[in-house]
Amino acid sequence: MVDSTISLDERIREVWVREALEDQFKKYKDFKIEKEWEQKWQYWSSNHAQFALIRLSKKKQGGRRRTHQFVVKRYISVRSEDTMYDLVHHPDFLFTRELRNLDLIRKITRAGLVPTVCASSNIHNLIVMEHLPGKSYKEQLIRVHQESEQGEGSPDHRIEFQEFLYRGVQQVARFVGTCNSRRERFFEAHDGYEREAGILQQAQQQLFKEHLLRAVYLFDPQLSKEVPYSRQVAYDHLTTKGINLDKRLSELNEMSTGFGTKSKLVHGDLNPDHLKERKILDLEKFGPGDEVDDISSFCVVSGAGNNRIIESGELGHILNRYLAFEHAYETRNGGEVKYLEQCKNGDFLDYTAQKMAAPEYANFMLNFFAYAIRKNIQLAALYGRSRNGGETGPNHVYELFQEVLLLDNSWTDHCSNPTQVRDYFHAGGSLLHDLSIVQFPNGFLARLKEGTAARDIGRAMPKFSRE
């Protein structure tokens, strides 16, 4: 899909870093690239940036050395089959956005949410940032999950995994809530956020189409895998089956307006790989977006396996916890944050029911599943069969549709547009079925549209104090 090969003469160079740092480290004569990645932090591949951990040092009197470490991030060109994708991933565009966002988040929130920028170079699209030692939240989550699966480590591994998960949820809520508590100041500082959000949304729609086409190539048994993948190959195959993908996606996008969720300032890709030492990384997509975006990324792209969090039985607790903390941070109520840190799972549901009206809650929960489904399709398309878990991508999507089907009818009854939301899930499921990505049992999608779901699984709507 994307060619981002980095030739040797394009590697991060000492002279670029020193030019960015200017005179502040002029006396630090020793320069060393300790580690270099074509990946972010280690586990998550990046097709548009390269990273290096560098060390600058100098001798002090007495023979001792003084050392500083930095992470250098340099945006690079990508080449894909999609003009819109290339446009929003242009090095100049991403570099400018991330540098500005890092600066504004630090200055406006003053909450230590993001790494400190030490220097930058717009000539080389390069940012020099503080080095955050230790592992990313994703790496730690993988370790805790593996220990819980293997029965090693602490006496109660499930509780350890649960508590670790809850801490991450609070950090996502802290970022989103704190930024939105000062939302107006961000728009005053930069009047182009809405325009950029529109461009990114267009690009995301095109990228979703690309993910669907790649998934068709991977999972449709009628399409020969002996032919190398290209968008046109998959597109021509759908044409022979009488499927107008553009028309179906246009109808689906129109239906998605029925969820009625709020626009908030969001990271745009806040998976656990972008959380490290209580700080948030990779801010090039930060801006206005759907309020469910960040928490759905965190839950789906967890590093513990697609849908591991959703399958854990903790999803309701996680979303209620997220909504409660996000509200407390957004209202700048430090007392409520401390109170919530002492709460148990049931307390978060009661707290949320006091702060939200039933339609707000239903809209959020249902749109969470819509976003989670899209993200699972993205992962299935990106990893295909080449990475552990890729083959089960369609199964993960089916699991999410089952979750929607089994929700108490009161969820869709209380949302802003019940018919439109049911139509959305029905149309989305029908499209995936027709594309041979997911196979649903007979009658499944009809039940989804009619709302004939089970009522006895303990997922009824809470009693809200507001209507």
PLY file of the C-alpha trace (Angstrom):
ply
format ascii 1.0
element vertex 467
property float x
property float y
property float z
element edge 466
property int vertex1
property int vertex2
end_header
0.00 0.00 0.00
2.74 2.46 0.97
6.42 2.55 -0.02
8.46 4.24 2.68
11.89 2.69 2.10
14.65 4.82 3.62
17.93 4.78 1.74
21.20 5.08 3.65
21.84 8.66 2.53
18.46 9.67 4.01
19.31 8.56 7.56
19.27 11.14 10.34
22.60 12.95 10.28
24.57 14.60 13.04
24.82 17.87 11.16
21.01 18.13 10.92
20.59 17.62 14.66
23.33 20.11 15.52
21.81 22.68 13.15
18.48 22.28 14.94
20.03 22.53 18.40
22.03 25.58 17.28
24.47 26.85 19.91
22.92 25.44 23.09
24.96 22.21 22.91
27.92 23.54 20.96
30.44 22.42 23.61
29.09 18.85 23.58
31.60 17.42 21.13
30.69 13.74 21.42
27.65 12.76 19.34
26.30 9.23 19.14
23.19 7.69 17.62
22.46 5.02 20.23
19.47 3.52 18.48
17.69 4.13 15.21
14.23 2.98 14.23
12.07 2.92 11.18
9.43 2.27 13.83
7.91 4.30 16.62
9.43 3.28 19.93
9.80 -0.37 18.89
6.53 -2.16 18.31
4.42 0.04 16.05
5.56 0.55 12.48
5.54 4.03 10.98
5.41 4.62 7.27
5.96 8.37 7.47
8.67 8.99 10.10
12.03 7.71 11.29
13.32 7.92 14.85
16.68 7.98 16.58
17.85 8.07 20.18
20.91 10.32 20.31
23.41 11.13 23.04
25.47 14.29 23.35
28.23 14.41 25.94
31.25 16.45 27.05
34.01 16.10 29.59
33.77 18.06 32.81
36.58 19.02 35.13
37.85 15.98 36.97
37.27 13.70 34.00
33.55 13.17 34.56
31.18 13.39 31.62
27.95 15.32 31.27
25.41 13.64 28.99
22.06 14.54 27.43
19.78 12.16 25.53
17.15 13.14 22.98
14.72 11.44 20.64
14.83 12.75 17.09
11.80 12.35 14.87
12.07 13.10 11.17
9.12 12.99 8.80
9.75 11.29 5.46
7.87 11.03 2.17
5.44 8.20 1.48
4.22 6.96 -1.86
0.83 5.28 -2.10
-1.90 4.76 -4.66
-4.02 7.50 -3.09
-3.42 11.20 -3.76
-5.40 12.29 -0.69
-3.44 9.93 1.57
-0.15 11.28 0.24
-1.35 14.85 0.72
-2.17 14.52 4.42
1.01 12.48 5.04
3.29 14.96 3.31
6.33 15.59 5.55
5.81 19.36 5.56
2.15 18.99 6.61
2.79 16.49 9.40
5.89 18.25 10.72
4.11 21.61 10.89
1.06 20.13 12.62
2.94 18.14 15.23
5.34 20.94 16.10
2.46 23.39 16.51
0.33 20.94 18.51
3.15 20.03 20.87
3.76 23.71 21.52
0.09 24.64 22.03
-0.74 21.66 24.25
2.24 22.43 26.47
1.53 26.16 26.72
-2.26 26.03 27.01
-2.74 23.07 29.34
0.45 23.36 31.43
-0.27 19.80 32.56
2.80 17.92 31.33
0.75 15.99 28.77
3.33 15.87 25.97
7.11 15.60 25.56
9.14 18.80 25.67
10.42 20.01 22.30
14.10 20.90 22.52
14.68 21.98 18.92
13.36 21.61 15.39
14.37 22.04 11.75
11.83 22.91 9.07
14.51 22.27 6.45
14.69 18.59 7.34
11.20 18.24 8.92
12.92 17.16 12.12
11.91 17.53 15.80
14.29 17.00 18.71
12.36 15.97 21.86
13.10 14.94 25.41
13.88 11.26 25.81
11.28 9.38 27.86
13.03 6.36 29.40
11.27 3.08 29.99
8.75 1.16 27.94
5.62 2.41 26.21
2.28 1.59 27.75
1.70 -0.90 24.94
4.89 -2.82 25.73
3.94 -2.93 29.41
0.39 -4.00 28.60
1.69 -6.86 26.46
3.91 -8.02 29.33
1.11 -7.90 31.90
-1.27 -9.65 29.51
1.22 -12.41 28.74
1.88 -12.99 32.43
-1.84 -13.19 33.13
-2.24 -15.72 30.29
0.73 -17.84 31.36
0.02 -17.75 35.09
3.32 -16.09 36.03
4.10 -13.02 38.13
1.74 -11.72 40.80
-0.74 -13.97 42.69
-3.76 -12.52 40.95
-2.84 -11.80 37.33
-6.32 -10.86 36.22
-6.51 -8.11 38.83
-3.05 -6.88 37.83
-4.10 -6.68 34.16
-7.36 -4.99 35.13
-5.71 -2.35 37.31
-3.05 -1.66 34.70
-5.77 -1.25 32.11
-7.68 1.17 34.32
-4.61 3.38 34.74
-4.28 3.67 30.98
-7.97 4.56 30.61
-7.51 7.37 33.12
-4.54 8.72 31.17
-6.59 8.82 27.95
-9.38 10.62 29.82
-6.85 13.01 31.35
-5.52 13.99 27.93
-8.92 14.45 26.26
-10.56 16.12 29.27
-7.69 18.51 29.98
-7.39 19.64 26.36
-11.15 20.19 26.06
-11.27 22.14 29.32
-9.38 24.80 27.37
-10.91 24.14 23.96
-11.59 27.81 23.13
-7.98 28.76 23.72
-6.80 26.20 21.15
-9.11 27.65 18.50
-8.02 31.17 19.38
-4.36 30.18 19.00
-4.91 28.43 15.66
-7.90 29.21 13.44
-7.20 26.40 10.99
-8.20 23.42 13.14
-11.65 22.96 11.58
-10.29 23.23 8.03
-7.56 20.68 8.77
-10.09 18.37 10.41
-12.15 18.43 7.20
-9.10 17.46 5.13
-8.20 14.65 7.54
-11.78 13.37 7.54
-11.76 13.17 3.74
-8.47 11.32 3.90
-9.81 8.89 6.52
-12.80 8.08 4.31
-10.49 7.35 1.39
-8.24 5.30 3.63
-11.19 3.26 4.91
-12.09 2.49 1.32
-8.48 1.37 0.75
-8.65 -0.87 3.83
-11.86 -2.47 2.55
-10.32 -3.16 -0.85
-7.25 -4.73 0.73
-9.48 -6.81 3.02
-11.44 -7.99 -0.04
-8.17 -9.12 -1.61
-7.15 -10.94 1.58
-10.41 -12.60 2.55
-12.56 -13.11 -0.57
-11.92 -16.75 -1.60
-12.98 -15.99 -5.19
-10.09 -13.57 -5.72
-6.85 -15.28 -6.69
-3.93 -14.45 -4.41
-1.53 -15.34 -7.22
-2.23 -11.90 -8.66
-0.29 -9.20 -6.70
-2.51 -6.82 -4.76
-3.48 -3.52 -6.27
-6.48 -1.35 -5.67
-7.60 -1.81 -9.26
-7.52 -5.61 -9.00
-9.81 -5.54 -5.96
-12.01 -2.83 -7.47
-12.46 -4.72 -10.75
-13.35 -7.85 -8.79
-16.14 -5.99 -6.98
-17.41 -4.58 -10.27
-17.80 -8.10 -11.67
-19.86 -8.94 -8.55
-22.11 -5.92 -9.19
-21.00 -4.03 -6.05
-20.78 -0.23 -6.31
-18.41 0.41 -3.39
-18.40 4.20 -3.74
-22.20 4.38 -3.61
-22.43 2.02 -0.63
-19.80 3.96 1.33
-21.48 7.28 0.55
-24.76 5.94 1.95
-22.97 4.59 5.03
-21.28 7.94 5.70
-24.65 9.67 5.48
-26.16 7.26 8.01
-23.25 7.79 10.40
-24.52 11.31 11.14
-27.32 9.67 13.13
-25.07 8.85 16.08
-25.21 12.43 17.29
-21.95 12.31 19.24
-20.04 15.46 20.10
-16.99 16.92 18.43
-14.07 17.25 20.82
-10.36 17.87 20.62
-8.84 14.41 20.26
-5.44 12.88 19.61
-6.76 11.04 16.55
-4.79 7.82 17.10
-4.41 7.36 20.84
-3.51 3.69 21.02
-1.35 2.43 23.93
1.80 2.75 21.83
1.40 6.52 22.02
1.30 6.64 25.81
4.59 6.68 27.69
5.50 7.92 31.16
2.11 9.68 31.49
2.85 11.63 28.30
1.19 11.38 24.90
3.21 10.91 21.71
2.59 11.55 17.99
0.39 14.64 17.93
0.22 15.25 14.17
-3.49 14.31 14.03
-4.55 16.28 17.13
-7.60 18.46 16.52
-11.41 18.35 16.37
-12.84 14.84 16.00
-15.47 12.47 17.30
-15.48 12.12 21.08
-15.22 8.30 20.89
-12.11 8.31 18.70
-9.37 8.11 21.33
-10.95 5.64 23.73
-11.91 3.31 20.85
-8.30 3.38 19.59
-7.07 2.58 23.07
-9.46 -0.37 23.47
-9.04 -1.92 20.01
-5.34 -1.32 19.26
-4.24 -2.51 22.69
-1.21 -4.65 21.94
-2.84 -7.50 23.88
-4.67 -8.66 20.74
-7.56 -7.18 18.77
-10.62 -6.78 20.99
-8.77 -8.25 23.99
-10.14 -5.42 26.13
-13.61 -5.74 24.64
-13.61 -9.51 25.21
-12.29 -9.18 28.77
-15.70 -8.47 30.27
-14.42 -5.08 31.37
-15.74 -2.96 28.49
-18.73 -1.47 30.32
-16.56 -0.64 33.34
-13.87 0.84 31.11
-16.23 3.14 29.18
-18.03 4.30 32.32
-14.66 4.93 33.97
-13.48 6.86 30.93
-16.62 9.02 30.76
-16.43 9.81 34.48
-12.76 10.79 34.47
-13.05 12.71 31.20
-15.88 14.78 32.69
-13.93 15.49 35.87
-10.82 16.59 33.96
-12.83 18.67 31.48
-14.60 20.52 34.29
-11.22 21.00 36.03
-12.55 19.45 39.20
-9.51 18.08 40.99
-11.63 17.01 43.94
-13.77 14.79 41.73
-10.66 13.30 40.10
-9.39 12.29 43.55
-12.84 10.95 44.47
-13.00 8.87 41.28
-9.55 7.43 41.94
-11.03 5.80 45.04
-14.20 4.54 43.35
-15.18 0.98 42.44
-16.69 -0.10 39.13
-20.34 0.44 40.05
-19.61 3.94 41.31
-18.52 5.08 37.85
-21.87 4.10 36.35
-23.72 6.08 39.04
-21.43 9.08 38.55
-21.89 9.01 34.76
-25.67 8.76 35.13
-25.61 11.97 37.20
-23.54 13.89 34.65
-25.03 12.74 31.34
-28.47 12.51 29.79
-29.66 9.18 28.41
-29.34 10.19 24.69
-25.74 11.40 25.25
-24.81 8.11 26.88
-26.50 5.94 24.26
-24.97 7.94 21.40
-21.50 7.56 22.87
-21.77 3.83 23.52
-23.23 2.94 20.12
-20.74 5.09 18.22
-17.93 3.45 20.18
-18.86 0.15 18.53
-19.07 1.79 15.09
-15.54 3.18 15.49
-14.24 -0.10 16.92
-15.56 -2.00 13.89
-13.79 0.38 11.50
-10.54 0.09 13.44
-10.70 -3.72 13.37
-11.11 -3.61 9.59
-8.09 -1.30 9.43
-6.00 -3.75 11.47
-7.15 -6.74 9.40
-6.20 -4.91 6.19
-2.83 -3.70 7.47
-1.68 -6.95 9.01
-3.46 -9.36 6.71
-2.12 -12.86 7.23
1.45 -11.75 7.78
1.19 -11.05 11.49
-0.20 -12.98 14.45
-3.90 -12.23 14.76
-4.39 -10.97 11.22
-6.25 -14.07 10.06
-8.85 -13.57 12.76
-9.59 -9.97 11.77
-13.03 -10.81 10.30
-13.87 -12.77 13.44
-13.10 -9.74 15.59
-15.45 -7.63 13.45
-18.18 -10.25 13.81
-17.70 -10.23 17.60
-18.35 -6.49 17.67
-21.57 -6.86 15.67
-22.63 -9.53 18.16
-22.03 -7.08 20.99
-24.28 -4.53 19.27
-26.97 -7.14 18.65
-26.97 -8.23 22.30
-27.33 -4.73 23.71
-30.62 -4.05 25.42
-33.06 -2.35 23.04
-33.13 0.65 25.37
-29.68 1.65 24.10
-30.90 2.29 20.57
-34.31 3.48 21.80
-32.62 6.26 23.81
-30.13 7.41 21.18
-30.81 10.50 19.08
-31.80 8.65 15.89
-32.76 5.00 16.64
-33.84 4.09 13.09
-30.81 5.70 11.46
-28.39 4.01 13.86
-29.95 0.57 13.31
-29.85 1.21 9.56
-26.15 2.10 9.86
-25.17 -1.16 11.54
-27.39 -3.13 9.12
-25.93 -1.39 6.06
-22.37 -1.72 7.36
-22.82 -5.40 8.12
-24.46 -6.02 4.75
-21.56 -4.34 2.97
-18.98 -6.44 4.82
-21.01 -9.55 4.06
-21.30 -8.72 0.35
-17.56 -8.00 0.22
-16.92 -11.50 1.67
-14.98 -9.98 4.57
-17.40 -11.19 7.27
-19.98 -13.95 6.96
-23.06 -13.44 9.13
-25.56 -16.22 9.97
-28.95 -16.10 8.29
-31.25 -13.59 9.93
-28.48 -11.92 11.95
-28.50 -8.58 10.11
-32.32 -8.49 9.96
-32.45 -8.85 13.75
-29.89 -6.09 14.05
-32.07 -3.72 12.02
-35.29 -4.67 13.76
-33.76 -4.29 17.22
-34.86 -7.76 18.37
-31.93 -8.15 20.78
-31.57 -10.10 23.99
-32.73 -8.25 27.10
-31.31 -10.43 29.85
-27.55 -9.97 29.69
-27.11 -7.20 32.25
-26.45 -4.37 29.81
-29.52 -2.28 30.37
-29.27 1.50 30.40
-28.65 3.06 33.83
-31.21 5.40 35.38
-30.26 8.94 34.42
-30.98 12.00 36.52
-31.09 14.12 33.34
-33.19 13.61 30.23
0 1
1 2
2 3
3 4
4 5
5 6
6 7
7 8
8 9
9 10
10 11
11 12
12 13
13 14
14 15
15 16
16 17
17 18
18 19
19 20
20 21
21 22
22 23
23 24
24 25
25 26
26 27
27 28
28 29
29 30
30 31
31 32
32 33
33 34
34 35
35 36
36 37
37 38
38 39
39 40
40 41
41 42
42 43
43 44
44 45
45 46
46 47
47 48
48 49
49 50
50 51
51 52
52 53
53 54
54 55
55 56
56 57
57 58
58 59
59 60
60 61
61 62
62 63
63 64
64 65
65 66
66 67
67 68
68 69
69 70
70 71
71 72
72 73
73 74
74 75
75 76
76 77
77 78
78 79
79 80
80 81
81 82
82 83
83 84
84 85
85 86
86 87
87 88
88 89
89 90
90 91
91 92
92 93
93 94
94 95
95 96
96 97
97 98
98 99
99 100
100 101
101 102
102 103
103 104
104 105
105 106
106 107
107 108
108 109
109 110
110 111
111 112
112 113
113 114
114 115
115 116
116 117
117 118
118 119
119 120
120 121
121 122
122 123
123 124
124 125
125 126
126 127
127 128
128 129
129 130
130 131
131 132
132 133
133 134
134 135
135 136
136 137
137 138
138 139
139 140
140 141
141 142
142 143
143 144
144 145
145 146
146 147
147 148
148 149
149 150
150 151
151 152
152 153
153 154
154 155
155 156
156 157
157 158
158 159
159 160
160 161
161 162
162 163
163 164
164 165
165 166
166 167
167 168
168 169
169 170
170 171
171 172
172 173
173 174
174 175
175 176
176 177
177 178
178 179
179 180
180 181
181 182
182 183
183 184
184 185
185 186
186 187
187 188
188 189
189 190
190 191
191 192
192 193
193 194
194 195
195 196
196 197
197 198
198 199
199 200
200 201
201 202
202 203
203 204
204 205
205 206
206 207
207 208
208 209
209 210
210 211
211 212
212 213
213 214
214 215
215 216
216 217
217 218
218 219
219 220
220 221
221 222
222 223
223 224
224 225
225 226
226 227
227 228
228 229
229 230
230 231
231 232
232 233
233 234
234 235
235 236
236 237
237 238
238 239
239 240
240 241
241 242
242 243
243 244
244 245
245 246
246 247
247 248
248 249
249 250
250 251
251 252
252 253
253 254
254 255
255 256
256 257
257 258
258 259
259 260
260 261
261 262
262 263
263 264
264 265
265 266
266 267
267 268
268 269
269 270
270 271
271 272
272 273
273 274
274 275
275 276
276 277
277 278
278 279
279 280
280 281
281 282
282 283
283 284
284 285
285 286
286 287
287 288
288 289
289 290
290 291
291 292
292 293
293 294
294 295
295 296
296 297
297 298
298 299
299 300
300 301
301 302
302 303
303 304
304 305
305 306
306 307
307 308
308 309
309 310
310 311
311 312
312 313
313 314
314 315
315 316
316 317
317 318
318 319
319 320
320 321
321 322
322 323
323 324
324 325
325 326
326 327
327 328
328 329
329 330
330 331
331 332
332 333
333 334
334 335
335 336
336 337
337 338
338 339
339 340
340 341
341 342
342 343
343 344
344 345
345 346
346 347
347 348
348 349
349 350
350 351
351 352
352 353
353 354
354 355
355 356
356 357
357 358
358 359
359 360
360 361
361 362
362 363
363 364
364 365
365 366
366 367
367 368
368 369
369 370
370 371
371 372
372 373
373 374
374 375
375 376
376 377
377 378
378 379
379 380
380 381
381 382
382 383
383 384
384 385
385 386
386 387
387 388
388 389
389 390
390 391
391 392
392 393
393 394
394 395
395 396
396 397
397 398
398 399
399 400
400 401
401 402
402 403
403 404
404 405
405 406
406 407
407 408
408 409
409 410
410 411
411 412
412 413
413 414
414 415
415 416
416 417
417 418
418 419
419 420
420 421
421 422
422 423
423 424
424 425
425 426
426 427
427 428
428 429
429 430
430 431
431 432
432 433
433 434
434 435
435 436
436 437
437 438
438 439
439 440
440 441
441 442
442 443
443 444
444 445
445 446
446 447
447 448
448 449
449 450
450 451
451 452
452 453
453 454
454 455
455 456
456 457
457 458
458 459
459 460
460 461
461 462
462 463
463 464
464 465
465 466
